[in-house]
Amino acid sequence: MPKITNVRTIRLPKRPKLIWVEIETDDGLTGLGETFRGAQAVEAVLHELVAPAILGRSAEHVTAITHELMGSYVGFNSSSAEVRAASAVDIALWDLAGKRAGVPVHVAIGGAMRDRIPVYNTCAGYEFNTSLGARRSIDSKEKSAGPYDDQLAFMRDAGALAESLLAEGYRAMKIWPFDDFAMTSPDHISLVDLNTGLEPFRKVRKAVGDRIEIMCELHSLWSSRAAARICDALAEFNVLWVEDPIKKMDNFSAVADLRRQTRAPICGGENLAGVKSFRDILAADALDVVMLDLTWCGGLSEARKIAALAEAHAKPLAPHDCTGPVALMAGLHLSLHAPTAIFQEVVRASLASWYPEIVDRLPVIREGIALAPTDPGLGTALLPEVRETEGAVVRESRASR
């Protein structure tokens, strides 16, 4: 059996929220994982807790390793540093399993329901979710950073942005014009601010009608009553979903109460970890659409269970990714596998700019449709020069000989 011989982590100064994990085995293969937020804390967990637990063990025992890491005493049931570390390791182990079997990950985890899936564009900018600091607030004098500076575009002319997306084959877009108002008044949104936040939705519908789906992201910023007011108003524009509408998405009864109050479909789950959290939120009848992030929920092993729960509750599934290229590839494999998956999230600004600087292959997207990867494993690997980047922090834990 192939034994794990090395756990390597890589952090880059330009992408301080991200950390990549490479797991090497004694048969010469390398598996790749990734996670996001608190990268230095995750690095410490990986080398101080995870590496001693997995070095020398068989890489084929993915279920046993992930079950042990996800069931640890500290950090379980939330997207803690421990769970994010476990998620990255699990993804890397499935990458190894696919490579060893000579099949893509979506085959290794049980086979595909489909050979392609629609993508939607999260309308972010080029540096979204990669640098440290506060949320981006669009200044009236701010200049566009490029043709895909889509956050600025949806605040300035969402109709023109929708036309641009349709021209590239995208049939769905996600925007968040209410965030700035929550920074000053998260418990109440005035009618004036509500009307301002609705303006991008009006412009989209005026420009392209119903030819594009619109999702609204609320980033868990609002109290229940304020969120209900926003959701009620958004229903007029036939939004596909309103995502993470309230501050505490782990308050499942509050999310369920909001869902009962509004006609707008509610999406959530990217901040939850472990199958039990999803069991409880679905049992509360709180969601219309299930979202999960493979780098936060426990990796592909937990994601398969969550996808099965979504199917059992007849709920559509939409894997999250506006973080990094490995999360995107892992999410795509799950989207191809999961029976109720309807979309894979992408950020075209990231695909067109910094993702190609990190990995050697990215999803093939044609006319708004992502095609199934055909290479063994995840179908992507870190470019060799990533480790040589100036300021890169590379740390290794090796098995003793």
N, C-alpha and C positions, 0 to 999 in steps of 0.2 A: 504494500500500500504506500502511496506517495506521502511522505512526511513533510510537514511545514518546517522550513529551515530559517526563514527570515520574514520579519514584519518591518516594512519600510514605510515611512511617512514623508510626504513632501508638502511644504507650504511655500507660497510665493508672496513677495512683498506687494505686488500689484493686485493680488486677489486674497486679501487677508482673512476673509470669512471662510474660505474653502480649504479643505485638506484632502489629499489623495493618499490612498493606502495601496501598497503593492505587497502581496503575499507570495513568497517564493517557496517552491517545493523541491525535494531532492531529485525529482525526475526532470528538472530544468524548466518547468513551466512557471509563469507569473500570472497571478490574478489581480485585477484592478478594482478598487472600490473608491468611494468618494462620500464625503458628507460636508455639512454646511452649518455655519454659525458656531462660535466658540471654538475655533480651530485649535488654539493652543491648549484649551482644556481637553479636547478630544485627543490631541496628541499625547498628553500625559496619561490619559486613561488607556490608550492603546499600548503604550510601552510599559506602564507600571502595573496594569491589571490584566489586560487582554493577552499581551505577548507571553507572559509567563504561563498563562492558562492554555495556550494553543500551540506553542512551539513544541515540536516533536510529535504532535498528534497527526493522525491521518486527515488529509484535506478532503477526503471523500465523505467524511461524516459531517456534512453541512448541518443537518437537522440537529444532531447532538450538540454541536458547538454553539449554534445559534440559540438553542433552547437553554443552554447553560448561561450564555451571556445575557440573554433577555430576562432570565429568571433570577439574576443576581439581586442581592439584598438592597443595593443602593441604586436609585435612579429608575427603577422599573415603573412602567405605566405612565411615563411622561417622556417628552422629547428631551431628555437630559443628555449630558455629555456621554454618559454610559451607553444610553440607547443609540445615540448617533454613532458612537464607535462600533457598537455591535452591528448596526446597519451597514456600515462601510465594509466590515469584515465579511458579513454574509454575502454582500454583492460580489466581493472579490472571490469568495469560495465558489459561488455559482459560475463566475467567469471561468475559474479553473475547471469546474465540472464539465462545462460545455466544451472547453478546449480539449480536455482529456478524452471526451466521447466523440469529438470531431463534429459537434452540432451546435447551432446557435442556442442561446440561453432559453428562448421561448420554446424550443423543442425539449431541452433538458428538464424544464419544470413541468412538462406534461403535454406539450404540443400547442399548436396555434388554433384559435377559432377563426382566424382571418389572416390574410397575407398582406394587409394594408389597413391603415386607420386614418381618419381625418385628423388634422392638427388645427389648433387655434392659436392665434398670435396674442400673447400677452404684450400689451402695447407699452413696453418699457424702453428706456434709453440704453446707451452702450455700456454704462457703468452700473446698471441696476443690480443691486444686491451683491456687489463685489467689493466695494470699498467701505471702510468704517465710517461711522458718523450718522448724522440725522437723515431722515427721509428727504427726498428731493422735492422741493417746492418750486414751481415754475415761476420765475420772475418775468415781468412784462417785457423786459429788455433782453432777456436771455436769447442767445443765438443757437440755432440748431447745430448739433454736433455732427450731423450727417443725414443722409437720406432716410435712415431708419431710427431717427430719434423720435420714437413713436409716443413717448409720454408727453413731450412738448407738443407733438402734433395733435394728440387728442384734446389737449387743453386749448389749442389755438384754432384748429379747424378739423374737427372729428369727421366731418363729411368727406373732406378731401383724403383723410387717412383711410377711411373705409373704401373709397374708390381705389386707392393705391393697393390695399390688401386684395381686393377683388381682382385687380389686374394681375396679381401674382398667384392667383388661385385660392387664396384663403377665403373661407366661408364663415369664419367666426373670429371674434375679437373680444379682448377683455380690457376694461378701462377702470379707473378709480378716481373720478373727479370730486369725490366728497371728502377725501382724506384731510385736506387742509382745514376744513371746518371743524373736524373732530379734535384738532390740536388745541383749539381754544374753548370748545364747548361740546364735549363728548356725550353729555346727557340730554342735550336739546339741540335741534337744528331748526332755525327760523325758516319761515316761508320764503324769505328773500334768498337765503343761502341754499335752500332746497331747490328753488327755481334755477339758481346759477349752476348747481351741480347737475341738473337735468339737461342743461343746454347741449352738451355733447351728444346725448342720446337723440335729442330733437334733430340735430344736424345730420347724424347718421341716417336716421329714417327719412329725412327730407332728401338727402343726396342719393341714397341707394335703395330706399324702401325696405322690403323684407328680404333682400338678396343676401344679407349677412346676419348671422346671429350675434347678439351682444350679451356679454357677461359683465356684471358689475362686481368689482372687488371692494369690500369694505374693511379688510385688513384687521378685523377684530378690534375696532376702535370705538364702537358705539355702545351705549346702554341700550337695553331692550326697547324702551319706548321710542327713542330717537331712531333706532334701526327700523322699527315698524313703520314710522312715518316715511322713511326713505323707500322701503320696500313697496309700500302702498303706491307711492308715486311712480316707481319704476315699472310697476305692472302695466301701466298704460303703453309702454314701449315694447311689451312682449319680450322682456329679457329672458334669456335661456336659464340664467340663475343669478342669485345674489350670494356672493361667497363670503363666508366667515363674518356674518353681520354684527355679532355682539362681542363684547370684551372677553367674556369667559366662555369659549366654545366647549369647555369641558363641564359647563353647567348645563347638562343635557335637558333638564326640565325647562330651563329658560329658553333654550333653542327651540324646543318643541312648542312652547307657548307662543313664541314669535311665529313659528310656521303656521299655527292655527289662526293667527291674526291677519295674515296677508295672502294675497293671491300670487305673489312673486315666488318662484321656486327657490328653496334654500339649499346651498351647497356648503359642505364643510368637511373637515377631517385632516387637513394637511398638518396641523399642529399636534395631532393625537399620535400616540405610540401604542403598539401592541394590539392584538386582536380583541382583547377584552374591552378596551375603550370603544372600539367600533361596535362590538356586540351591544354595549350599553346605550350608545347613542342611537343605534338602529332600533333597539327595543323600546326606546322612548318615542319612536316615530318622529324624530327631529329633523330628518334630512330628506330632500328630494333627490339629491345627487351626492354620491360619496366621492370625496377626494382624499388621496393619500400621497404622501411623499416617501419614496422608498429609502431615502437617506435618513429619514427621521422615524419611521414607523417600526423598524426592525429588519429592513432589507426585503429581499424577494421572498424569503421564507414566511415572514409575517404577512407580506402583501398578498400572497396566494390565499391565505386564510381569510383575509379581509375581503378579497375579491369573491370568495365563496359565500361570505356573509351577505355581500351586496346582491349576489345572485339569489340567495335564499329569500331576501326581502324584496326582490324584484326592483332593485334600485340600480340606475346607471352608475358607472364608475368612470372617473376621469383622473388619471395620474398627474400629479403636480410636477412641473419643473420650470423654475425660472432661476436656477441656481448654478448648475455646472453641466458640462458635457457628458460626464459619466452617469449622473442621475438621469439625464435625458435618455441615454441609451438603455439603461435599466428600465425606466418607465415605459419605453417603447416596447420592450420585450413583454412586459406585463400587459400592456394594452393589446398586444397581438394574442395573448393567451387567455385573458379574462373574458368570460362569456358576455358580461354586460358593459364592457368598456365602449365608450362612445367617442372620446377625443383623447389625443395626447397634446399636452401643452408644450408650446415652443416660444422662444423669444427670437424673432428674426434678426434683431440687432446683435444679439450674442452669436447667433449662427454665422452672421456675416462678418464678425470682427474677431473676438478673442477666443471663441471655441476652437477654431482651427489652429490657434497658437499653442493649444494644450494637448490635443489628441490627434491621432493620424487618420481617423475616419469618423464621419458624422452620418446621421440618418439621411437617406436619399428621400427628398421631398419633391413631389411633382404635383403641380396644380392643387396644392393644399392637402395632399395625401402623403403620409409617410409609408414607405415600403419596408417590408420585413428585411432585416439584416440577414445575410446568408453566411457570413464568416463564423467560425466556431467561437463559442463564448459570447461575451458582450458584443464583439465585433469592433472593438476599438482598443487603443493602448496609448499611454502617454508618449508623446514625442521624446526621443532621447535627450534633446537639448533642454527640456524642462528642468531636469535636475541640475543642469549647468547654469541656469539663470542666475544672474547676479543677485545676491541676497537670499537665494533659496535656502530654506531650512530643511535639511535632509537628515533624518534620524533612523537608525536601524537597531532592531533587537534580533540577535541571531541565536539559534539553538547551540548549546554547548556541545562540543565534539566528544 
